[in-house]
Amino acid sequence: MGEKAIGYGQRGWPAGIFVTLLAATCLWISFQFIEPIPPRRIVLASGPESSLYHQHAQRYKEAMARHGVTVVERMTQGAGENLRLLGDPSSGVDIGFVQGGQAGSLEAKGVVMLASLYYQPLWIFVRRGERIDSLAALAGKTVGMGMPGSGTNALAASLLAANGVTESNAKLVRIPTDRTRLAVQTGEIDVALMVGGVRTVAVSEALTAPTLELVSLAHADAYPQRYPYISRRTLYSGAISFVPSVPSRDIALIATEAMLAARDTVHPAIVNLLLETIRDEHDDQGYFEAPGEFPNVEQVDLPVSPDAVRHKRFGPSLLYRYLPFWVATFVERFIIIVLPMLVVVVPVVQYLPRVLNWRARSRIYRWYGELKLLERDVEIRRGRLPIEKWLADLDRIEHAAEQIKTAASYASESYTLREHINLVRRTVLAKAGGSAAAQPVTTS
């Protein structure tokens, strides 16, 4: 009975299955970490047409379009409505402009800050000659505080209440911010509250209106101690205009910060692209902002996106620095998929033939070891010889060798093992014959 020699294909198919399963496992692990393809369209909640938010949205649309991402602007009343839309997964809004002071709302769940953009003071305008230096002094007045959903309404409502000014002791009028200047000039309201940057149209018109005066808050330093999202800002005399001097004296203001926020499910690649865009749009010096102060990822009140923090700390990856956005995205995904394959599968494929060779030889060499011990025993044994045991052991080893399934490339080693078995068997038989001849003949 000859040994069973098998071809490479027969012995290789289990190894092929193993490599295939290993590659599939690597792919599965890779897909646990890979993000879906970034969307080509996102929805941005901005603000009224006259707001800075709307102006920013128009510039974002242009910048993002250059990278193949369409920004659809949804105009709103302002920061309050934007937060409500962001907090509602069914709204379809992905990103939006919000402001500090809104994190305590239930609508802020699932919303993260990507970056703060600039300071937004609370501007308090009255007719020239009015002597007001605090929010508490607005009791008994008719106060225009923005439309519901606006940033002005969101911030002013809480601060007025903290100063004891409510619907019971003041007339709080919900009026669009761009109408408040004219309303206070005509006497329709006594006080106009606005939240926004200096470049907001309504704010800049009110600052230069000769019949209006900007209120300086006596307790401006106290607000940051009670409200972490508020800071004290000073608008110095002549900052808006030297001739005439606007304002005519230093004005103490309180301010929150405008932020670009997003749902916490927004794709990291979109976050990185947005941060690159707003860095170019908001890195200039303003009336209250130092050069390079914004955009910033220091927490105002909303939790900060981990992707935004990572981008601020390390910047964009090399792929996004030197490749177009969509090319970098696909190359990044390719690396995530292929790298584990290269690290795991390629070395396995390289060393698997060696493992298979060792395994095939080990089946043969195992019996070589036992045959060597038997051969040594035959050589050194003296006296009564266990011929039958030796022959039985040789038959057992030979039978085992015949059952070894080896590739054709190892057939010669299997044949050599059997030749060695026959050689030892002849030695045993020779010793058996010599032992029989050496025994004395007995006569009756």
Order of alpha helices (4+ residues) and beta strands (2+ residues): beta-alpha-beta-alpha-beta-alpha-beta-beta-beta-alpha-beta-alpha-beta-alpha-beta-alpha-beta-beta-alpha-alpha-alpha-alpha-alpha-alpha-beta-alpha
